[in-house]
Amino acid sequence: MLTGSSGFDVVAPVAPYMQREIRSGAYLVLDKKQLPNLANLDSALMSRVAINDPGITNAVVYTWGTFGIGYNEKKVAEALPNTLLIAGA
C-alpha cells in the first residue's frame, strides 16, 4: 500500500499492526461525512478500534466474530491422500 496506486478501496489489517500502519501513512483519513452509519456501529467494538486508532480517524470495525471452514472430507482425502483429518478440530 505504501508504494502508491495499490488500487485497494478497503483493507482489513489485524489490530496489532494497525497503529504502525496508520503512523506510516498507509491509510487515508476517513471522511466521516460519507459514512453516516458509523453512529450505528457497536460502541464496545469501536472502543477496541480506538486502542490502535485513537479518535477513529482511519479505521472502523469491518467484521467481528468467529469464522468456520467447511470441507468435503472425501475430496480432501482424494487430493491429499496422506493427510490426517480430525473431525471437530
ABEGO torsion letter per residue (X at the ends): XAAEGAGBABBBBBAAAAAAAAAAGABBBBBAAABAAAAABBAAAAAAAAAABBGGAABBBABBEBBBBBBBAAAAAAABAABBBBBGX
